[in-house]
Amino acid sequence: MRHDFFKVLRQAWRTCLGGEGPYRPDLHYMRGPGPKWHAKYGHLAPKAAPAPRVKRAA
C-alpha cells in the first residue's frame, strides 16, 4: 500500500516537472560577454553590420 502511494506520488511529481528535476543549468549559463568584458576587450570585438532591410510588397 505504501509503495503504491509513493509510486503514484513520484509519477505526479514527474508529470508536474515535465520529467526534469528542479535544477535547470541552462537557465544559469552565461549568454555572452558581460559588461566587464566589453569594457576591457570591446574595442577588439568585430562590430556586426546591420541586417539588410527587405522591402515588402504592399
CYANA upper distance limits for C-alpha pairs under 8 A (distance plus 0.5 A):
  1 MET  CA      5 PHE  CA      6.88
  2 ARG  CA      6 PHE  CA      6.88
  3 HIS  CA      7 LYS  CA      6.62
  4 ASP  CA      8 VAL  CA      6.72
  5 PHE  CA      9 LEU  CA      6.61
  6 PHE  CA     10 ARG  CA      6.42
  7 LYS  CA     11 GLN  CA      6.70
  8 VAL  CA     12 ALA  CA      6.67
  9 LEU  CA     13 TRP  CA      6.63
 10 ARG  CA     14 ARG  CA      6.72
 11 GLN  CA     15 THR  CA      6.67
 12 ALA  CA     16 CYS  CA      6.68
 13 TRP  CA     17 LEU  CA      6.76
 14 ARG  CA     18 GLY  CA      6.31
 14 ARG  CA     19 GLY  CA      5.20
 14 ARG  CA     20 GLU  CA      7.57
 15 THR  CA     19 GLY  CA      6.79
 17 LEU  CA     21 GLY  CA      7.29
 17 LEU  CA     22 PRO  CA      8.10
 24 ARG  CA     28 HIS  CA      7.96
 25 PRO  CA     29 TYR  CA      6.99
 33 PRO  CA     37 TRP  CA      6.29
 33 PRO  CA     38 HIS  CA      7.35
 34 GLY  CA     38 HIS  CA      6.91
 35 PRO  CA     39 ALA  CA      6.57
 36 LYS  CA     40 LYS  CA      6.80
 37 TRP  CA     41 TYR  CA      6.21
 37 TRP  CA     42 GLY  CA      7.32
 38 HIS  CA     42 GLY  CA      4.57
 38 HIS  CA     43 HIS  CA      8.23
 41 TYR  CA     45 ALA  CA      7.33
